């Protein structure tokens, strides 16, 4: 029963992820998405768009990685991609959060899921590269669909968007090519500052 109790405590802890807000609006622009919605959306993208990965991937592993990659934000909070000041302390906050949150699990699952999070962060395997591509493409798609509300609110510039996506092509050249067109379209219509 102790193993089950640890797993159920972890599941209840993850419920907190539903309350963590992000800066990206839903496609209809009605409100900002939450962390749990972001992870779910990306998990669907992982199996739906797996054919566009540059390399063959283990889709289930990629989905696990995606579903677990932001649970650390329960403690560390969501750090806005273009917040230079908050990004200075992001790694330390996330490491501390990973210790506590993954540490709630039975040892074998703690090791497996922590390793998936670290693999995502390292971005060296085909699964991690593709998961990171989706992590960059998903908010870009939502920003585009919502008329660039978040980009305009924060005065985001093209160089910031392109810089944030510097490695996006490593997971999927096809998705990066599509994303570049969206970026250019949003620069042209004023949603992203030149």
Secondary structure by P-SEA (a helix, b strand, c coil): caaaaaaaaaaaaaccccccccccccccccccccaaaaaaaaaaaaaaaccccccccaaaaaaaaaaccccccccccccccccaaaaaaaaaaaaaaaacccccccaaaaaaaaaaaaaaaacccaaaaaaaaaaaaaaaaaaaaacaaaaaaacccaaaaaaaacccccccaaaaaaaaaaaaaaaaaccccc
